[in-house]
């Protein structure tokens, strides 16, 4: 049987979980923004207005 968790242990564990979740969400937002920006540049390149070379 697992020992009972103290209040401070619980708070530390929950804070770590929340930080991990927030970091994951931030990473996903950054990746989504990067994909969006890359798509916009590719669309501009397709029109010939810019060169990606």
N, C-alpha and C positions, 0 to 999 in steps of 0.2 A: 504494500500500500504506500502511496506517495505521501510524504509529510505535508501537513497543512501549510498553506502559504500565508505569510504575514501580510498585513496591510501594505507595508512599505515594499515588500517583494512584489505584491500584486500591482501596485502603482508603477514600479519600475518596469515590470513586464509589459503592462498596458502602454506605457509611454514609448517603449521600444517598438511595440507593434504599430502604434500610431505613426511613429517616425518612419518606419519601414513602408507603411502604406502610403504616406505622403510622398516619400522619395520615389516610390513606384509610379504614383500618379503624375509627379513632376516629370519623370523620365518619359512617360507615355505622351504627355502634352508636348514635350520637346520633340519627340519623334514625329508626332502628328504635324507640328509646325514645320519641321524640316521637310517632311514629305510634301506638304502643301506648297512650301516655297520652291522646292525642286520642280514640282509640277508647273508652277507659274513660269519659272525660267525656261522649262522645256517648251511650253506653249509659246513664249516669246521667241525662242530660237526657231520654232517651226514657222513663224511668220517672217523670219529673216531680219527682224529688228535687232537681234543681238546674236552674237556667236558664243557658243560655249566651249570653243576650242582653246 
